[in-house]
Amino acid sequence: MNCRHLVAAAAAAFLLAGCGERPPVGAAASAAAVQGVTDTEVMIGSLQDLSGPLTSWGVPVRNGLQMAIDEANAEGGVHGRTIRLVVEDSAYDPKKAVLAAQKLVTQERVFATVGTLGTPVVQATMPRILERGVLHLFPLTGAKETYEPLHPLKFASNTPYSDIIQVGLARMLDDKQVTRVGILYQDDDFGLTVFEGAQALLKARGLAPVSVTTYKRGATDFSAQIARMRADGAELVVLGTVVRETIGAMQAARALGWDVTFFASHAAYTGEVPKNGGAAVEGLYAMGQIPFPYADDSNPAVRAWVERYQRKFGVAANVQAVFGYVSGSLFLAGLEAAGRDLTAEGYAGALVAMGPWVDATLGGSPIDFSATNHLGIRSGFLAEVQNGRWVQLTETLPIPAGR
């Protein structure tokens, strides 16, 4: 069963498994009648990979979310309510995610899901979450389904993979003066969106990829794909990969003595890539949305945040933790703007009315929602691995209107 069929089957199973009446979400609903809200608490949920192939994302994202919420609770919460986060393990598996999401919305009865990780997980679980009248906020995926079609309860704060790849690839082609592009992508909906973005940009320039090859999620051997792209004469390789696969592909190229340029989406913009990839990933280009939180950052507020994270969790902070923290902080900002009389619809209206928002400590690209567009961000910057760490190369690059 391919990924699209698996996601569809999982979503269907989830819809059939649901039980209970949908809670009211209108502005007239009292706090006692609003799912996940009491006079003293707001409960939210999140689906993270805590045991599967993307734990390098799931664990720090969970930590970042928890840190943002703990800091708010230490200051008295929001409008007299503390916030409680319930995290369920999806294992990056749509079938397991369906059961975990069902638990969040029908047993835990959360007010919102925040920062759920992964395209296949989101696609399998989002329909039922929305059907229950639960807010679906800021998932960590670039899938367009997270904001299209417009829905009053779903909001996205991650630049779509297809869009960010186009703006980054355009810059790469100009800077490197190459025309022969190969594409290696994961054979699922995540990888397909990267492929479609790269293909669209090449077509707009009157080009076509000289080599296209895929791999199955969880693959560890990329020698055949790399050998094929080398034989096809690719000068630049676009990677629809995450962490381990990015490293594996580049190690395979270096083993063949092929010093080609690699360019990836923001899914590969993590500390694990240079840390675990070593010399093999030097010179990797990728798109980013949030500056990497290094302990020697020139901004003292960032340095202090990195120190707090290290002290709290006993591990170094990374950009995945920043994504989690920023998602949590954005949720809290919306909660503050929504006021004491909290409903799902009221919260959604407050997000739209807030205007451009940037985390005061960690920065990043502005996030701004409107009544007709629930994608809050359409920009990114180009970064490169240099001497074992990510270096931001460009200013924020906006996605051209109409793309």
C-alpha positions in Angstrom: 0.0 0.0 0.0 1.5 3.3 -1.0 1.6 6.4 1.3 -1.4 8.1 -0.2 -3.5 5.0 0.1 -2.2 4.4 3.7 -3.1 7.9 4.7 -6.6 7.7 3.2 -7.3 4.4 4.9 -6.0 5.6 8.2 -8.2 8.8 8.0 -11.2 6.7 7.1 -10.6 4.4 10.0 -10.3 7.3 12.3 -13.6 8.8 11.1 -15.3 5.5 11.7 -13.8 5.1 15.1 -14.9 8.5 16.4 -17.6 8.6 19.1 -19.5 11.2 21.1 -21.1 14.5 20.1 -19.2 17.3 18.6 -18.7 20.0 21.2 -20.0 23.5 20.6 -17.5 26.0 19.2 -19.6 29.1 18.8 -18.8 32.4 20.6 -21.8 31.9 22.9 -20.4 28.7 24.4 -19.5 28.9 28.0 -16.0 27.9 29.2 -17.6 24.8 30.8 -19.0 23.7 27.4 -15.8 24.3 25.4 -13.7 21.1 25.0 -10.4 21.3 26.8 -11.2 24.5 28.7 -12.1 24.9 32.4 -12.0 27.9 34.7 -8.4 27.1 35.6 -6.9 25.2 32.7 -6.6 24.9 28.9 -5.5 21.5 27.7 -3.8 21.1 24.3 -2.4 18.1 22.5 0.4 17.2 20.1 1.4 14.2 18.0 5.2 13.7 17.9 7.5 10.9 16.8 8.9 9.6 20.0 9.9 6.1 18.9 10.1 6.0 15.1 12.4 7.3 12.4 11.9 11.0 13.1 12.7 11.0 16.9 15.5 13.6 16.1 12.6 15.9 15.4 9.8 14.6 17.6 11.7 14.7 21.0 13.1 18.2 20.7 9.9 19.6 19.3 8.1 18.1 22.3 10.7 19.7 24.6 10.4 23.1 23.0 6.6 23.0 23.3 6.8 22.0 26.9 9.4 24.7 27.7 7.2 27.5 26.3 4.2 26.2 28.2 6.2 25.7 31.5 7.5 29.2 31.3 4.1 30.7 30.7 2.7 28.7 33.6 5.5 29.9 35.9 4.3 33.4 35.2 0.7 32.6 36.2 -0.6 31.1 32.9 -2.9 33.1 30.5 -6.0 34.9 31.7 -5.9 33.0 35.0 -5.6 29.6 33.4 -2.6 27.2 33.3 -1.9 25.3 30.1 -1.5 21.5 30.1 0.2 19.8 27.2 -0.6 16.1 26.4 1.8 14.6 23.8 1.1 11.3 22.1 3.6 9.2 20.2 2.8 8.8 16.5 6.0 6.9 15.7 5.7 8.7 12.3 3.1 6.0 11.4 -0.3 7.1 10.0 -2.1 4.1 11.5 -0.7 4.6 15.0 -1.2 8.3 14.7 -4.9 7.8 14.0 -5.3 6.0 17.3 -3.2 8.6 19.2 -5.2 11.5 17.7 -8.5 9.8 18.6 -7.3 9.6 22.2 -6.5 13.3 22.2 -9.8 14.5 20.9 -12.2 12.0 22.4 -10.6 10.9 25.7 -8.3 13.8 26.7 -10.7 16.2 24.9 -8.1 18.8 24.1 -8.9 22.3 23.0 -6.4 22.3 20.2 -3.6 20.3 18.7 -0.3 22.2 18.3 2.8 21.5 16.4 2.0 18.0 15.2 4.9 16.5 13.3 5.0 15.0 9.8 3.1 15.1 6.5 1.7 11.5 6.6 0.7 11.9 10.2 -1.0 15.2 9.7 -2.8 14.0 6.6 -4.2 11.0 8.4 -5.3 12.8 11.5 -6.3 16.3 10.6 -9.7 15.5 9.1 -11.0 13.9 12.3 -9.5 16.6 14.6 -11.3 19.3 12.6 -14.5 17.3 12.5 -14.5 17.3 16.3 -14.3 21.1 16.3 -10.8 21.0 17.6 -8.3 23.6 16.4 -5.4 22.2 14.2 -2.5 24.7 14.8 0.9 25.1 13.3 1.8 21.5 12.3 5.4 20.9 11.4 5.0 20.0 7.8 5.1 21.9 4.5 2.0 20.1 3.2 -0.5 22.4 1.5 -3.4 20.5 3.1 -2.6 22.3 6.4 -4.0 25.5 5.0 -5.9 24.6 1.8 -8.8 24.6 1.4 -9.5 27.4 3.9 -11.0 26.1 7.1 -11.9 28.2 10.1 -10.0 26.0 12.6 -6.7 25.1 10.8 -3.7 27.4 10.7 -0.2 26.7 9.3 3.1 28.4 10.1 5.5 26.4 8.0 6.4 27.5 4.4 5.3 24.8 2.0 8.0 22.5 0.7 7.1 23.1 -2.9 7.3 26.9 -2.5 10.5 27.1 -0.4 12.3 24.7 -2.8 11.4 26.9 -5.7 12.7 30.1 -4.3 15.9 28.4 -3.0 16.5 26.5 -6.2 16.2 29.6 -8.2 18.9 31.2 -6.1 21.1 28.1 -6.3 20.8 28.0 -10.1 21.7 31.7 -10.4 24.6 31.4 -7.9 26.1 28.1 -9.2 25.4 28.8 -12.9 24.2 25.2 -13.5 21.4 23.8 -15.6 21.7 20.0 -15.1 19.6 19.1 -12.0 18.9 15.7 -10.5 16.2 15.1 -7.9 16.3 12.4 -5.2 13.2 12.2 -3.1 11.4 10.1 -0.5 8.6 8.1 -2.0 5.7 9.6 0.0 3.7 12.8 0.1 6.6 14.8 1.7 9.1 13.9 -0.9 6.6 14.4 -3.7 6.0 18.0 -2.7 9.7 18.7 -2.9 9.9 17.0 -6.3 6.9 19.0 -7.6 8.4 22.3 -6.4 11.8 21.6 -8.0 10.1 20.4 -11.2 7.9 23.5 -11.4 10.9 25.9 -11.0 12.9 24.1 -13.7 9.9 24.1 -16.1 9.5 27.9 -15.5 13.1 28.2 -16.7 12.7 26.0 -19.7 14.6 23.1 -18.1 13.8 19.6 -17.1 15.5 17.4 -14.5 18.2 15.3 -16.0 17.7 12.5 -13.4 14.9 11.7 -11.1 15.0 8.8 -8.5 13.3 7.9 -5.3 13.8 5.8 -2.2 11.4 4.2 0.4 11.0 5.9 3.8 13.6 4.3 6.2 16.1 3.4 3.4 19.8 3.3 4.3 21.5 2.5 1.1 21.5 5.2 -1.6 24.4 3.9 -3.7 22.3 2.9 -6.7 20.4 6.3 -6.8 23.6 8.3 -6.5 25.3 6.3 -9.2 22.4 6.8 -11.5 22.4 10.6 -11.1 26.1 10.7 -11.5 25.8 8.8 -14.8 23.1 11.1 -15.9 25.4 14.1 -15.5 23.6 16.0 -12.7 25.5 19.1 -11.6 23.2 19.8 -8.7 21.1 17.4 -6.7 17.8 18.5 -5.0 17.1 16.3 -2.0 13.6 15.5 -0.8 15.1 14.0 2.3 15.0 14.5 6.1 17.9 13.7 8.4 19.3 10.2 8.1 18.6 10.1 4.4 20.3 13.4 3.7 23.4 12.1 5.4 23.2 8.7 3.6 22.8 10.2 0.2 25.8 12.5 0.6 27.9 9.7 2.1 27.2 7.6 -1.0 28.2 10.4 -3.3 31.5 11.0 -1.4 32.2 7.3 -1.4 32.1 7.4 -5.2 34.3 10.5 -5.3 31.4 12.6 -6.7 31.8 16.2 -5.4 28.4 17.4 -6.6 26.4 20.2 -5.0 23.4 19.1 -2.8 20.4 21.3 -1.9 17.6 20.3 0.5 14.4 21.7 1.9 14.1 22.9 5.5 13.3 19.3 6.6 17.1 18.7 6.5 18.0 22.0 8.2 18.8 20.3 11.6 21.8 20.0 13.8 21.9 16.3 13.4 22.9 16.6 9.8 26.3 18.2 10.3 26.8 16.5 13.6 26.3 13.0 12.4 27.3 13.5 8.7 30.7 15.0 9.5 32.9 15.8 6.5 30.4 14.1 4.1 27.8 16.9 4.5 30.2 19.8 4.3 28.9 22.3 1.7 25.3 21.1 1.9 22.8 23.8 1.1 19.3 23.9 2.6 16.5 26.3 3.3 15.7 27.5 6.8 13.0 29.6 8.5 14.5 30.1 12.0 18.1 30.9 12.8 20.0 28.0 14.4 20.3 28.4 18.2 24.1 28.1 18.9 25.4 28.7 22.4 27.8 31.4 21.1 25.1 33.3 19.3 25.7 37.1 19.1 22.3 37.7 20.6 22.4 37.4 24.4 18.7 36.5 24.6 19.3 33.5 22.3 22.3 32.5 24.4 20.2 32.7 27.5 17.5 30.6 25.9 20.0 27.9 24.8 21.3 27.8 28.4 17.8 27.4 29.9 17.0 24.6 27.5 20.3 22.8 28.3 19.6 23.1 32.0 16.0 21.9 31.7 16.5 18.9 29.4 20.2 18.0 29.8 20.9 18.2 26.1 21.9 20.9 23.7 19.2 23.0 22.0 18.7 22.6 18.3 16.5 24.1 15.6 13.8 21.4 16.1 13.5 22.6 19.7 13.2 26.1 18.4 10.3 25.1 16.1 8.5 23.5 19.1 9.1 26.5 21.3 8.0 29.0 18.7 4.9 27.0 18.0 4.1 27.0 21.7 4.8 30.7 22.0 2.6 31.5 19.0 -0.2 29.4 20.6 0.2 31.4 23.8 0.1 34.7 22.0 -3.2 33.7 20.3 -4.5 32.6 23.7 -3.7 36.0 25.2 -5.3 37.8 22.3 -8.4 35.6 22.5 -9.3 36.8 26.0 -10.8 35.1 29.0 -14.1 34.1 27.2 -12.3 31.3 25.2 -13.8 29.4 22.3 -12.3 27.8 19.2 -13.9 30.3 16.9 -12.8 33.2 19.2 -9.3 31.9 19.3 -9.2 31.6 15.5 -10.5 35.2 15.1 -7.8 36.4 17.5 -5.0 34.8 15.4 -6.3 36.6 12.3 -6.5 39.9 14.2 -3.1 39.7 15.8 -1.1 40.9 12.8 2.6 39.9 12.1 4.1 38.0 15.0 7.7 37.1 15.7 9.0 35.3 18.8 10.6 38.1 20.9 13.5 35.9 21.9 14.3 33.6 19.0 13.3 35.7 16.0 12.6 34.1 12.7 10.4 35.0 9.8 7.2 37.0 10.6 4.0 34.9 10.9 0.8 36.6 9.9 -2.7 35.2 9.2 -5.6 36.8 7.4 -9.3 35.9 7.1 -8.7 34.5 3.7 -5.3 32.9 4.1 -4.4 30.7 7.1 -0.8 30.1 5.9 1.1 32.5 8.2 4.5 32.3 6.5 5.8 32.2 2.9 9.5 32.8 3.1 12.8 31.3 4.0 16.6 31.8 3.8 19.4 29.8 2.3 21.9 28.2 4.6 25.1 26.1 4.2 27.0 23.6 6.4 30.4 25.2 7.0 32.9 23.7 9.4 30.2 21.5 11.1 27.6 24.2 11.6 24.8 25.9 9.7 25.6 29.4 8.4 22.8 31.6 7.1 23.8 32.9 3.6 20.9 35.1 2.6 18.4 37.5 3.9 14.8 36.2 4.1 13.6 35.3 0.6 9.9 35.9 0.2 7.9 33.5 -2.0 6.7 35.5 -5.1 3.0 36.2 -5.1 1.0 33.7 -7.2 3.5 30.9 -6.7 
